[in-house]
Amino acid sequence: MKKRHMPPFCIFSQRKGWFGSEDHVLNMTNLEKGRGYLPEKAAEYRIDGGNHAQFGNYGVQKGDGEALISAAEQQKQMKALILSALP
């Protein structure tokens, strides 16, 4: 198998990785602490209007914010971000 270089990325529902602006489930304190473990080139994207539950159609999540965009729109944006990270 041919070895390919792929920039590091990770998926969160906030900050280093991908997250929704209305995600209130993700522990931001732990996320802040964990940033130092990620490679310098790690990407960070915020999906405006997205929440935690809509990343995987989890249904209502205790403590989550109300999404301001549809699940389909959030997942469309997430798909585009993932595809853009692939070589």
C-alpha positions, -999 to 999 in steps of 0.1 A, spaced: 0 0 0 13 34 -9 21 56 20 2 89 18 8 121 39 -25 133 54 -26 164 75 -38 156 111 -74 164 119 -98 154 145 -135 158 149 -150 174 179 -183 191 183 -159 225 194 -124 240 185 -94 219 175 -112 199 150 -148 206 140 -175 218 163 -209 235 162 -213 270 176 -243 258 196 -227 227 211 -231 229 248 -223 192 255 -186 194 246 -165 202 277 -147 233 266 -124 233 296 -110 199 287 -108 209 251 -87 239 260 -64 217 281 -61 191 253 -51 216 226 -15 213 236 -14 177 226 -24 183 190 1 188 162 7 225 153 -9 219 119 -41 206 134 -71 224 119 -100 240 137 -134 248 122 -166 260 137 -199 252 120 -221 282 128 -255 272 140 -246 235 146 -250 217 179 -237 184 193 -267 162 185 -267 169 148 -232 156 141 -246 121 142 -284 124 146 -281 114 182 -314 129 192 -318 154 220 -287 156 242 -290 168 278 -275 203 281 -270 208 243 -278 241 226 -306 245 201 -293 242 166 -298 272 143 -293 252 111 -308 219 100 -291 185 106 -288 181 69 -270 214 65 -247 207 94 -238 173 80 -233 187 46 -208 212 59 -191 185 80 -188 162 49 -172 190 29 -147 197 57 -138 160 60 -134 156 22 -112 188 21 -88 172 46 -83 141 25 -54 139 0 
